[in-house]
């Protein structure tokens, strides 16, 4: 299994509400908890996980707050369309690539659920909310 998630900080502009806060929660354990939960039921074997790691796909996940929908979202990475031409993926077939891409989406969902749990706990533990009121009042 790959090492613990190493979040790579990106600054994408003011439209990314609370990205740093979400990154902090991922580093505090949300990624590891979600990953471990996913690892218990994934259909991927060690070779597939190594390929994902070698391609840097674990680090390519993007978790963010969508102010339009007022909810936490994620973008899961996928194996690129030119996978047949890459050394790391040349041994795969199209059904395996599809399975890996689906499992990456499942990983994103697992981590998203854990992040939502963290956010709920933070809401209950402090006056600093993560919801309509907080995001509705933010001026960027």
N, C-alpha and C positions, 0 to 999 in steps of 0.2 A: 504494500500500500504506500502511497506517496506521503511525503513529509506533511506536517501541518501546513495549512494554507498560509501563504505569505502574501498579504494584501499589498498590491502595488498602488500607491496613491496617484490619482490622476486629478487634475484640476480642469474641469470642463466648463466652468463659467457659473454665473449666478443662477442660471435656470436649474441647477442641480441642488434642490432643497435638501439640506441636512445630510449631504453625502458623507461628510466627515463623521457625523454622529453614527451613521450606519456602519462606516468603516471601523469605528471604535468598538461597536457591538460585535462585529465580526471578529476582531482581534481579541475581544474579551472572552470569546468562547463560542459564539453562535455558529461560526463556520465549522469548528471542530465537532460540536454536538450534531449539527445537521449532517456533516460528512459521515460521522460514525453511525448515525441512524440509517443513512442511505447505504453505507457499506454492508450493513446487515442483510439487506434484501436485494441488492443489485445483482443483475445477471451477468455482470462483467467478470472476467477472470483476471489474473494478475498481469497477463500480457496486455490486455486491453487497457487496464489502469496505467501500466507503464507507458503505453502509447499516448494516452491522454496527458500524462505528466510530461513526457518528452516533447509534446507539441505545445506545452504551456497553456493548455486549456483550463486547468484548474484555476490558474491565476487570471484568466480572461473573463471570469464571471463578473457581471455588473449588477449590483443591488442598489436601488435608488427609490426615492419617494416621488411618486407621480402626482404633482399638484392638481392636474386636470381631473384625475380620477380619485384624488385624495386617498391614495393607498400605496403600500409598498409593492414594488415590482422588481423583476429581474430580467436580465437578458442572459441566456445561456449560450456559451460558445458552441460551435459545431466544427466538425472536421471539414476542411475546405473542399470545394468542388474538384480541385486538382489532386485529390488524395492518391490517385493511381500513379502519379508522377513523383510522389514523395517517398523517400527511403523508409521512413517510419511506418507508413501505411500501405506500402506496395503489396504486402502479403494479405491484405483484407479483401473481402468481397463487398458488394454494395449492400447486402442485407446486414452484414456486420457493422458497416459504417452507419447505417440507419439505426441499428440497435444502440450503438455507442452514443449517437446524437440524442436518441430518446432517453437514455440513461443520464446524460448530462442535464437534460431538462428535468428529470426526476430529482437529481441532486439539487438543482436550483430550487425546486419546490420544497424539498426537505429543509434546506437552509432558510428559505423564506418563512416557513412555518416557525422555525426556531427564532428567527429575528422578530417575528410578530409577537411571540411569547415574551421575548426580552422587552419589547416596546410596551406591552401590556403591564409587565412588572414595573417598568420605569414610570408609567402613568400612575400606577397605584402607590408607588413609593415616594412620589414627589409631585409638586405642582406643575412641573415641566411636562406638558402633555405632548403627545404625538398624534394629533388627530385634527379634526376639522377646525377647532378653535385655534390651535397653534399655527397650522398652515394657512388658515384663512386670514390671519392677522399679520403674517410676515410680509414685509415690504422689501422687495429686492429691486 
